[in-house]
Amino acid sequence: LVGRAAERERLLACVDRAAGRVGSSIVVLEGEAGIGKSRLVGEVLAGAAASGVLSLVGTGDAIESNTPYHAWRPILARLVAGGDVPV
């Protein structure tokens, strides 16, 4: 991951805090198309999974910009479904 070391470390620090049950984080990652957001998120999610940290992901979509709570739907669905969601 070229040029994103600082961002990667900052996000992985959030994962470490969550893994240690020291806190939780909500991260909003936004930027222009093609700057490596998906790659960065993929690495951080892999680190979270390796640490046993539950990650809930929502994404925006220009086509769905008028749909209320579009980005939150997969997050809420996973929380309602239960399963591996810690209490």
C-alpha positions, -999 to 999 in steps of 0.1 A, spaced: 0 0 0 20 30 -13 15 64 3 -10 54 28 11 42 57 0 69 81 -37 63 74 -32 26 76 -15 29 110 -41 52 123 -69 29 113 -51 -2 127 -47 17 160 -85 19 162 -87 -19 156 -61 -25 184 -82 -4 208 -113 -23 199 -95 -56 202 -84 -47 237 -119 -36 246 -105 -2 253 -130 15 230 -147 15 197 -145 36 166 -166 49 138 -145 57 107 -157 76 77 -134 73 48 -141 94 18 -122 107 -12 -119 109 -49 -123 78 -70 -91 58 -76 -71 70 -46 -70 36 -29 -99 37 -4 -110 2 -11 -75 -12 -8 -69 6 25 -103 -6 39 -95 -42 27 -62 -42 47 -78 -28 78 -107 -52 77 -83 -81 73 -64 -68 104 -97 -65 123 -108 -100 114 -74 -114 125 -78 -96 158 -113 -109 163 -128 -74 160 -163 -72 145 -164 -48 116 -196 -34 102 -193 -17 68 -217 6 50 -210 23 16 -224 52 -3 -236 50 -38 -244 80 -60 -274 62 -76 -289 56 -41 -282 91 -28 -319 97 -24 -326 64 -6 -328 71 31 -302 53 52 -288 35 22 -253 32 36 -266 21 70 -289 -8 57 -262 -35 57 -250 -24 91 -284 -24 107 -293 -57 90 -262 -74 105 -269 -60 140 -306 -71 139 -296 -106 126 -275 -110 157 -251 -140 157 -216 -129 163 -224 -94 174 -211 -88 209 -234 -73 235 
